[in-house]
Amino acid sequence: MDTKDEFVRNMHSKLDQWSNEIDALVAKVDKTEEQVQAEFHQQVEALRSKQDGVHQQLYELEHASEGAWEDMKLGIEMALDDISEAIDSAISRFK
């Protein structure tokens, strides 16, 4: 079982990794047709919004008591799963 600090570090690491993947996709898609670019940038905006939400949840978790962080952990994991699926979908769609 992870400690709160380990969990937060791992989640920040995942978010950073996904940011890098999104940035790479943006660079690739920017070389395509305008219609595709517009569609993709809408998806990226939604992904960034989800990431911001998880960053906020992580901030709250970092400042939560040791007893409360376990309760918050599940919600963050679910949000991260949602982001992961959305990124995977975007990658497969725009490859």
DSSP file (Angstrom, degrees, kcal/mol; ACC not computed):
  #  RESIDUE AA STRUCTURE BP1 BP2  ACC     N-H-->O    O-->H-N    N-H-->O    O-->H-N    TCO  KAPPA ALPHA  PHI   PSI    X-CA   Y-CA   Z-CA
    1    1 A M              0   0    0      0, 0.0     2,-0.1     0, 0.0     0, 0.0   0.000 360.0 360.0 360.0 134.0    0.0    0.0    0.0
    2    2 A D        -     0   0    0      1,-0.1     2,-0.2     2,-0.1     3,-0.0  -0.395 360.0-125.1 -73.4 149.8    1.3    3.4   -0.9
    3    3 A T     >  -     0   0    0     -2,-0.1     4,-2.6     1,-0.1     5,-0.2  -0.466  33.8-102.3 -81.6 169.1    1.8    6.2    1.6
    4    4 A K  H  > S+     0   0    0      1,-0.2     4,-2.5     2,-0.2     5,-0.2   0.931 123.2  48.9 -58.9 -45.9    0.1    9.4    0.9
    5    5 A D  H  > S+     0   0    0      1,-0.2     4,-2.4     2,-0.2    -1,-0.2   0.894 111.6  48.7 -63.8 -40.6    3.3   11.0   -0.3
    6    6 A E  H  > S+     0   0    0      2,-0.2     4,-2.6     1,-0.2    -1,-0.2   0.921 111.8  49.9 -64.2 -43.3    4.1    8.1   -2.6
    7    7 A F  H  X S+     0   0    0     -4,-2.6     4,-2.5     2,-0.2    -2,-0.2   0.931 111.4  48.0 -61.0 -46.8    0.6    8.2   -4.1
    8    8 A V  H  X S+     0   0    0     -4,-2.5     4,-2.6     2,-0.2     5,-0.2   0.921 112.1  49.7 -62.2 -45.0    0.8   12.0   -4.7
    9    9 A R  H  X S+     0   0    0     -4,-2.4     4,-2.3     1,-0.2    -1,-0.2   0.924 112.0  48.4 -59.4 -45.1    4.3   11.6   -6.4
   10   10 A N  H  X S+     0   0    0     -4,-2.6     4,-2.3     2,-0.2    -2,-0.2   0.896 112.1  48.5 -63.1 -40.7    3.0    8.8   -8.6
   11   11 A M  H  X S+     0   0    0     -4,-2.5     4,-2.5     2,-0.2    -2,-0.2   0.910 111.4  49.1 -68.3 -41.5   -0.1   10.8   -9.6
   12   12 A H  H  X S+     0   0    0     -4,-2.6     4,-2.4     1,-0.2    -1,-0.2   0.902 110.5  52.4 -62.1 -39.9    1.9   13.9  -10.4
   13   13 A S  H  X S+     0   0    0     -4,-2.3     4,-2.4    -5,-0.2    -2,-0.2   0.918 109.7  48.1 -62.0 -44.5    4.3   11.7  -12.5
   14   14 A K  H  X S+     0   0    0     -4,-2.3     4,-2.7     2,-0.2     5,-0.2   0.920 111.3  50.1 -62.3 -44.2    1.4   10.3  -14.5
   15   15 A L  H  X S+     0   0    0     -4,-2.5     4,-2.2     1,-0.2    -1,-0.2   0.903 111.1  49.2 -62.3 -40.4   -0.1   13.7  -15.1
   16   16 A D  H  X S+     0   0    0     -4,-2.4     4,-2.1     2,-0.2    -1,-0.2   0.914 110.8  50.4 -63.7 -42.5    3.3   15.0  -16.3
   17   17 A Q  H  X S+     0   0    0     -4,-2.4     4,-2.1     1,-0.2    -2,-0.2   0.925 111.4  47.8 -61.1 -45.1    3.7   12.0  -18.6
   18   18 A W  H  X S+     0   0    0     -4,-2.7     4,-2.7     1,-0.2    -1,-0.2   0.868 107.7  55.6 -66.6 -35.7    0.2   12.6  -20.0
   19   19 A S  H  X S+     0   0    0     -4,-2.2     4,-2.6     1,-0.2    -1,-0.2   0.920 108.4  48.8 -60.0 -42.4    1.0   16.3  -20.5
   20   20 A N  H  X S+     0   0    0     -4,-2.1     4,-2.2     2,-0.2    -2,-0.2   0.901 111.3  49.4 -63.9 -41.1    4.0   15.3  -22.6
   21   21 A E  H  X S+     0   0    0     -4,-2.1     4,-2.2     2,-0.2    -2,-0.2   0.908 111.7  48.5 -64.8 -41.8    1.9   12.8  -24.6
   22   22 A I  H  X S+     0   0    0     -4,-2.7     4,-2.7     2,-0.2    -2,-0.2   0.924 110.3  51.5 -64.2 -43.8   -0.7   15.5  -25.3
   23   23 A D  H  X S+     0   0    0     -4,-2.6     4,-2.2     1,-0.2    -2,-0.2   0.896 109.4  50.4 -60.0 -40.7    2.0   18.0  -26.3
   24   24 A A  H  X S+     0   0    0     -4,-2.2     4,-1.9     1,-0.2    -1,-0.2   0.903 111.4  48.4 -64.4 -41.2    3.5   15.5  -28.7
   25   25 A L  H  X S+     0   0    0     -4,-2.2     4,-3.2     2,-0.2     5,-0.3   0.904 108.9  53.3 -65.0 -40.9    0.0   14.9  -30.2
   26   26 A V  H  X S+     0   0    0     -4,-2.7     4,-2.3     1,-0.2    -2,-0.2   0.930 108.7  49.6 -59.6 -45.2   -0.6   18.6  -30.6
   27   27 A A  H  < S+     0   0    0     -4,-2.2     4,-0.2     1,-0.2    -1,-0.2   0.896 114.4  45.3 -60.9 -40.3    2.6   19.1  -32.4
   28   28 A K  H >< S+     0   0    0     -4,-1.9     3,-1.3     1,-0.2    -2,-0.2   0.925 114.2  46.8 -69.3 -45.5    1.7   16.2  -34.8
   29   29 A V  H >< S+     0   0    0     -4,-3.2     3,-2.5     1,-0.3    -2,-0.2   0.807  97.5  71.3 -70.0 -29.4   -1.8   17.3  -35.4
   30   30 A D  T 3< S+     0   0    0     -4,-2.3    -1,-0.3     1,-0.3    -2,-0.2   0.659  93.2  59.3 -61.9 -12.3   -0.8   20.9  -36.0
   31   31 A K  T <  S+     0   0    0     -3,-1.3    -1,-0.3    -4,-0.2    -2,-0.2   0.317  97.7  78.6 -95.7   6.9    0.6   19.6  -39.3
   32   32 A T  S <  S-     0   0    0     -3,-2.5    -3,-0.0     1,-0.2     5,-0.0  -0.352  95.3 -53.8-105.7-173.7   -2.8   18.3  -40.5
   33   33 A E     >  -     0   0    0     -2,-0.1     4,-2.4     1,-0.1    -1,-0.2  -0.161  49.2-115.9 -60.1 153.7   -5.9   19.9  -42.0
   34   34 A E  H  > S+     0   0    0      1,-0.2     4,-2.8     2,-0.2     5,-0.2   0.878 114.1  55.0 -60.9 -39.7   -7.6   22.8  -40.2
   35   35 A Q  H  > S+     0   0    0      1,-0.2     4,-2.1     2,-0.2    -1,-0.2   0.929 110.9  44.7 -60.2 -45.8  -10.8   20.8  -39.6
   36   36 A V  H  > S+     0   0    0      1,-0.2     4,-2.7     2,-0.2     5,-0.2   0.907 112.5  52.9 -65.3 -41.5   -8.8   18.0  -37.9
   37   37 A Q  H  X S+     0   0    0     -4,-2.4     4,-2.9     1,-0.2    -2,-0.2   0.931 109.2  47.9 -59.8 -46.6   -6.8   20.6  -35.9
   38   38 A A  H  X S+     0   0    0     -4,-2.8     4,-1.5     1,-0.2    -1,-0.2   0.921 113.7  47.1 -61.9 -44.6   -9.9   22.3  -34.6
   39   39 A E  H  X S+     0   0    0     -4,-2.1     4,-1.6    -5,-0.2    -1,-0.2   0.924 114.6  46.9 -61.7 -45.8  -11.5   19.0  -33.6
   40   40 A F  H  X S+     0   0    0     -4,-2.7     4,-2.7     1,-0.2    -2,-0.2   0.913 107.8  54.8 -65.2 -43.4   -8.4   17.8  -31.9
   41   41 A H  H  X S+     0   0    0     -4,-2.9     4,-2.2     1,-0.2    -1,-0.2   0.824 104.8  55.0 -64.5 -29.4   -7.8   21.1  -30.1
   42   42 A Q  H  X S+     0   0    0     -4,-1.5     4,-1.9    -5,-0.2    -1,-0.2   0.913 109.7  47.0 -65.2 -42.3  -11.3   20.9  -28.6
   43   43 A Q  H  X S+     0   0    0     -4,-1.6     4,-2.4     2,-0.2    -2,-0.2   0.907 111.3  51.0 -65.3 -40.9  -10.4   17.4  -27.3
   44   44 A V  H  X S+     0   0    0     -4,-2.7     4,-3.0     1,-0.2     5,-0.2   0.903 107.5  53.6 -63.6 -40.3   -7.1   18.7  -25.9
   45   45 A E  H  X S+     0   0    0     -4,-2.2     4,-2.0     1,-0.2    -1,-0.2   0.910 109.8  47.8 -60.2 -42.2   -8.9   21.5  -24.1
   46   46 A A  H  X S+     0   0    0     -4,-1.9     4,-2.1     2,-0.2    -2,-0.2   0.897 112.2  49.7 -65.1 -40.3  -11.2   19.0  -22.5
   47   47 A L  H  X S+     0   0    0     -4,-2.4     4,-2.6     2,-0.2    -2,-0.2   0.923 110.0  50.1 -64.5 -44.2   -8.2   16.9  -21.5
   48   48 A R  H  X S+     0   0    0     -4,-3.0     4,-2.5     1,-0.2    -1,-0.2   0.881 109.1  52.7 -62.1 -37.5   -6.4   19.8  -20.0
   49   49 A S  H  X S+     0   0    0     -4,-2.0     4,-2.0    -5,-0.2    -1,-0.2   0.914 109.5  48.3 -64.0 -42.5   -9.6   20.8  -18.1
   50   50 A K  H  X S+     0   0    0     -4,-2.1     4,-2.1     2,-0.2    -2,-0.2   0.908 110.7  51.7 -63.0 -41.3   -9.7   17.2  -16.6
   51   51 A Q  H  X S+     0   0    0     -4,-2.6     4,-2.8     1,-0.2    -2,-0.2   0.913 107.0  52.9 -61.6 -42.1   -6.0   17.4  -15.7
   52   52 A D  H  X S+     0   0    0     -4,-2.5     4,-2.2     1,-0.2    -1,-0.2   0.898 107.9  52.2 -60.1 -39.7   -6.6   20.7  -13.9
   53   53 A G  H  X S+     0   0    0     -4,-2.0     4,-2.2     2,-0.2    -1,-0.2   0.902 110.6  46.8 -62.2 -41.2   -9.4   19.0  -11.9
   54   54 A V  H  X S+     0   0    0     -4,-2.1     4,-2.9     2,-0.2    -2,-0.2   0.893 109.0  54.6 -69.4 -39.0   -7.1   16.2  -10.9
   55   55 A H  H  X S+     0   0    0     -4,-2.8     4,-2.3     1,-0.2    -1,-0.2   0.915 109.5  48.5 -58.5 -41.1   -4.3   18.7  -10.0
   56   56 A Q  H  X S+     0   0    0     -4,-2.2     4,-2.3     2,-0.2    -2,-0.2   0.915 111.2  49.4 -64.9 -42.6   -6.9   20.4   -7.7
   57   57 A Q  H  X S+     0   0    0     -4,-2.2     4,-2.5     1,-0.2    -2,-0.2   0.902 110.9  50.2 -63.0 -40.2   -7.9   17.1   -6.2
   58   58 A L  H  X S+     0   0    0     -4,-2.9     4,-2.9     2,-0.2    -2,-0.2   0.897 108.2  52.9 -65.3 -39.1   -4.2   16.3   -5.6
   59   59 A Y  H  X S+     0   0    0     -4,-2.3     4,-1.3     2,-0.2    -2,-0.2   0.936 111.4  46.3 -59.1 -46.2   -3.6   19.6   -4.0
   60   60 A E  H  < S+     0   0    0     -4,-2.3    -2,-0.2     1,-0.2    -1,-0.2   0.890 112.5  50.7 -63.8 -39.2   -6.6   18.9   -1.6
   61   61 A L  H >< S+     0   0    0     -4,-2.5     3,-1.5     1,-0.2    -2,-0.2   0.907 105.3  56.1 -65.0 -41.7   -5.2   15.4   -1.0
   62   62 A E  H 3< S+     0   0    0     -4,-2.9    -1,-0.2     1,-0.3    -2,-0.2   0.820 113.1  42.1 -59.6 -30.3   -1.8   16.8   -0.1
   63   63 A H  T 3< S+     0   0    0     -4,-1.3    -1,-0.3    -3,-0.2    -2,-0.2   0.335  95.8 104.3-100.1   6.2   -3.3   19.0    2.5
   64   64 A A  S <  S-     0   0    0     -3,-1.5    -3,-0.0    -4,-0.2     5,-0.0  -0.464  79.1 -98.8 -84.2 159.5   -5.7   16.3    3.9
   65   65 A S     >  -     0   0    0     -2,-0.1     4,-1.7     1,-0.1     3,-0.2  -0.290  36.7-104.8 -70.4 162.4   -5.1   14.5    7.1
   66   66 A E  H  > S+     0   0    0      1,-0.2     4,-0.6     2,-0.2    -1,-0.1   0.856 121.9  49.6 -58.2 -36.0   -3.6   11.0    7.0
   67   67 A G  H  4 S+     0   0    0      1,-0.2     4,-0.5     2,-0.1    -1,-0.2   0.842 111.3  47.5 -73.2 -33.0   -7.0    9.5    7.7
   68   68 A A  H  > S+     0   0    0     -3,-0.2     4,-1.4     1,-0.2     3,-0.5   0.753  94.9  72.3 -81.5 -24.6   -8.9   11.5    5.0
   69   69 A W  H  X S+     0   0    0     -4,-1.7     4,-1.9     1,-0.2    -1,-0.2   0.845  90.9  58.6 -66.2 -32.5   -6.5   10.9    2.1
   70   70 A E  H  X S+     0   0    0     -4,-0.6     4,-0.8    -3,-0.2    -1,-0.2   0.889 105.8  50.1 -61.3 -38.7   -7.5    7.2    1.8
   71   71 A D  H  > S+     0   0    0     -3,-0.5     4,-0.6    -4,-0.5     3,-0.3   0.866 113.2  45.7 -66.8 -36.0  -11.1    8.3    1.1
   72   72 A M  H  X S+     0   0    0     -4,-1.4     4,-1.8     1,-0.2    -2,-0.2   0.749  96.4  76.3 -77.5 -25.7   -9.9   10.8   -1.5
   73   73 A K  H  X S+     0   0    0     -4,-1.9     4,-2.6     1,-0.2     5,-0.2   0.877  90.6  53.4 -56.1 -44.5   -7.6    8.4   -3.2
   74   74 A L  H  X S+     0   0    0     -4,-0.8     4,-2.3    -3,-0.3    -1,-0.2   0.904 107.5  50.6 -61.8 -43.5  -10.4    6.4   -5.0
   75   75 A G  H  X S+     0   0    0     -4,-0.6     4,-2.0    -3,-0.2    -1,-0.2   0.894 112.1  47.4 -62.3 -40.4  -11.9    9.5   -6.5
   76   76 A I  H  X S+     0   0    0     -4,-1.8     4,-2.5     2,-0.2    -2,-0.2   0.910 110.3  51.9 -68.1 -42.2   -8.5   10.6   -7.9
   77   77 A E  H  X S+     0   0    0     -4,-2.6     4,-2.2     1,-0.2    -2,-0.2   0.896 109.9  49.8 -61.1 -39.2   -7.8    7.2   -9.3
   78   78 A M  H  X S+     0   0    0     -4,-2.3     4,-2.0     2,-0.2    -1,-0.2   0.908 110.7  49.4 -65.9 -41.2  -11.1    7.2  -11.1
   79   79 A A  H  X S+     0   0    0     -4,-2.0     4,-2.2     1,-0.2    -2,-0.2   0.888 110.7  50.6 -64.5 -38.9  -10.4   10.6  -12.5
   80   80 A L  H  X S+     0   0    0     -4,-2.5     4,-2.7     2,-0.2    -2,-0.2   0.884 107.7  52.5 -67.3 -38.3   -7.0    9.5  -13.7
   81   81 A D  H  X S+     0   0    0     -4,-2.2     4,-2.4     2,-0.2    -1,-0.2   0.905 108.7  51.5 -61.1 -40.5   -8.5    6.4  -15.3
   82   82 A D  H  X S+     0   0    0     -4,-2.0     4,-2.1     2,-0.2    -2,-0.2   0.922 111.7  46.0 -62.3 -45.4  -10.9    8.7  -17.2
   83   83 A I  H  X S+     0   0    0     -4,-2.2     4,-2.7     2,-0.2     5,-0.2   0.917 111.0  53.2 -63.7 -43.2   -8.0   10.9  -18.4
   84   84 A S  H  X S+     0   0    0     -4,-2.7     4,-2.6     1,-0.2    -2,-0.2   0.919 110.2  46.9 -59.1 -45.5   -6.0    7.8  -19.4
   85   85 A E  H  X S+     0   0    0     -4,-2.4     4,-2.3     1,-0.2    -1,-0.2   0.901 112.5  50.1 -63.6 -41.1   -8.9    6.5  -21.5
   86   86 A A  H  X S+     0   0    0     -4,-2.1     4,-2.2     2,-0.2    -2,-0.2   0.894 112.2  47.2 -65.8 -40.0   -9.5    9.9  -23.1
   87   87 A I  H  X S+     0   0    0     -4,-2.7     4,-2.9     2,-0.2     5,-0.2   0.930 111.6  50.2 -66.4 -45.6   -5.8   10.2  -24.0
   88   88 A D  H  X S+     0   0    0     -4,-2.6     4,-2.5    -5,-0.2    -2,-0.2   0.908 111.3  49.8 -58.7 -41.7   -5.6    6.7  -25.4
   89   89 A S  H  X S+     0   0    0     -4,-2.3     4,-2.1     2,-0.2    -1,-0.2   0.914 111.9  47.2 -62.8 -44.0   -8.7    7.5  -27.5
   90   90 A A  H  X S+     0   0    0     -4,-2.2     4,-2.2     2,-0.2    -2,-0.2   0.906 111.7  50.9 -65.4 -41.4   -7.2   10.7  -28.8
   91   91 A I  H  X S+     0   0    0     -4,-2.9     4,-0.5     1,-0.2    -2,-0.2   0.938 113.0  44.7 -61.8 -46.9   -3.9    9.0  -29.6
   92   92 A S  H  < S+     0   0    0     -4,-2.5     3,-0.4    -5,-0.2    -1,-0.2   0.847 115.2  49.2 -68.2 -32.0   -5.6    6.2  -31.5
   93   93 A R  H  < S+     0   0    0     -4,-2.1    -1,-0.2    -5,-0.2    -2,-0.2   0.854 118.0  36.7 -75.4 -34.5   -7.9    8.6  -33.4
   94   94 A F  H  <        0   0    0     -4,-2.2    -1,-0.2     1,-0.2    -2,-0.2   0.227 360.0 360.0-108.1  14.6   -5.2   11.1  -34.5
   95   95 A K     <        0   0    0     -4,-0.5    -1,-0.2    -3,-0.4    -2,-0.1   0.489 360.0 360.0 -74.2 360.0   -2.3    8.7  -35.2
